[in-house]
Amino acid sequence: MKLLSRGIAWLDTGTTKTLLEASNYIATIEHRQGLKIACLEEVALRMGFITQSDLARIVDGLPKNEYRDYLRIVCDEGPGVAPEPVG
């Protein structure tokens, strides 16, 4: 057994009820902080797996929606800067 560090949560999703609870939890955190949880494109950029221009091409290929808007902000800020939380 290993203790999870601060800021990490284990979400049990073994039933439909706990899956819904986990989904609501994630939605609440994302809404309050203004950051996406597990945004793979953002992680790839921050870890150097893709470049800013790679991300720009990905963003340009996405339909217009909130996720695309978020990725555009991430792309504009570049790999070294995490978006500021909202609120």
C-alpha positions in Angstrom: 0.0 0.0 0.0 1.2 3.5 -0.8 -0.2 6.8 0.5 -1.3 9.2 -2.2 0.3 12.6 -2.0 -1.6 15.8 -1.5 -3.7 16.8 -4.5 -4.2 13.3 -5.7 -7.6 11.5 -5.3 -8.5 7.9 -5.9 -11.9 7.7 -7.4 -13.6 4.2 -7.2 -15.7 3.7 -10.3 -16.8 0.1 -9.8 -20.5 0.8 -9.9 -22.7 3.1 -12.0 -23.3 5.2 -8.9 -19.6 5.7 -8.1 -18.9 6.4 -11.8 -21.5 9.2 -11.7 -20.0 10.5 -8.4 -16.5 10.5 -9.9 -17.7 12.3 -13.0 -19.5 15.0 -11.0 -16.3 15.4 -8.9 -14.1 15.9 -11.9 -16.6 18.4 -13.5 -16.7 20.4 -10.2 -12.9 20.6 -9.9 -12.5 21.6 -13.6 -15.2 24.2 -13.3 -13.8 25.7 -10.0 -10.2 25.7 -11.0 -10.5 26.5 -14.7 -8.1 23.7 -15.6 -8.7 20.4 -17.3 -7.9 17.1 -15.6 -6.0 14.6 -17.6 -5.8 16.7 -20.8 -3.5 14.4 -22.8 -2.5 17.1 -25.3 -1.5 19.5 -22.5 0.5 16.8 -20.8 2.3 15.9 -24.1 3.2 19.5 -24.6 4.4 20.1 -21.0 6.5 16.9 -21.1 8.0 17.7 -24.5 6.4 14.9 -26.5 4.9 17.4 -28.9 5.8 20.9 -29.9 3.7 24.1 -29.7 3.3 23.9 -33.5 2.2 20.3 -33.2 -0.5 21.3 -30.7 -1.6 24.2 -32.9 -2.2 21.8 -35.7 -4.2 19.5 -33.4 -6.3 22.4 -32.1 -7.0 23.6 -35.7 -8.4 20.2 -36.5 -10.9 20.1 -33.6 -14.5 21.3 -33.7 -15.2 24.6 -32.0 -16.0 23.9 -28.4 -14.8 24.5 -24.8 -12.1 21.9 -25.0 -10.6 23.4 -28.2 -10.7 26.8 -26.5 -8.8 25.4 -23.5 -6.2 23.8 -25.7 -5.8 27.1 -27.6 -5.0 28.9 -24.3 -2.5 26.1 -23.5 -0.9 26.4 -26.9 -0.6 30.2 -26.7 1.0 30.0 -23.3 3.6 27.4 -24.5 5.2 24.4 -22.9 6.7 26.0 -19.9 3.7 27.7 -18.4 0.7 26.1 -16.7 -2.6 28.0 -17.0 -3.6 30.0 -14.0 -6.5 28.5 -12.1 -9.7 30.5 -12.1 -11.4 31.6 -8.9 
